[in-house]
Amino acid sequence: MGKITNGDEIIGLTRAFIYAGTPSVITTLWKVNDQASYELMREFYSNLKNVKKSEALRRAQLKIMKSYPEPFFWAAYGLTGEP
């Protein structure tokens, strides 16, 4: 067995959700800021009413960039599965 490194847990957990039938999963690559995450997710779900998940996430990230320009606050998010 190889050594588990940071990030391997997220890949395994994401894969488990997908194999269990979850259409898609949003994960982060690092621990995120609570307030920025709240704002991004609020925007994501608002966007989700009109566009696909991938586009809803992209638009949410673009909007959050205006308040939090550093990539630390918005670049950690990724969508796996159905767009």
Secondary structure, DSSP 8 states (H G I E B T S, - for coil): -----TTHHHHHHHHHHHHTT-SEEEEESS---HHHHHHHHHHHHHHTTTS-HHHHHHHHHHHHHHH--SGGGTTTEEEEE--
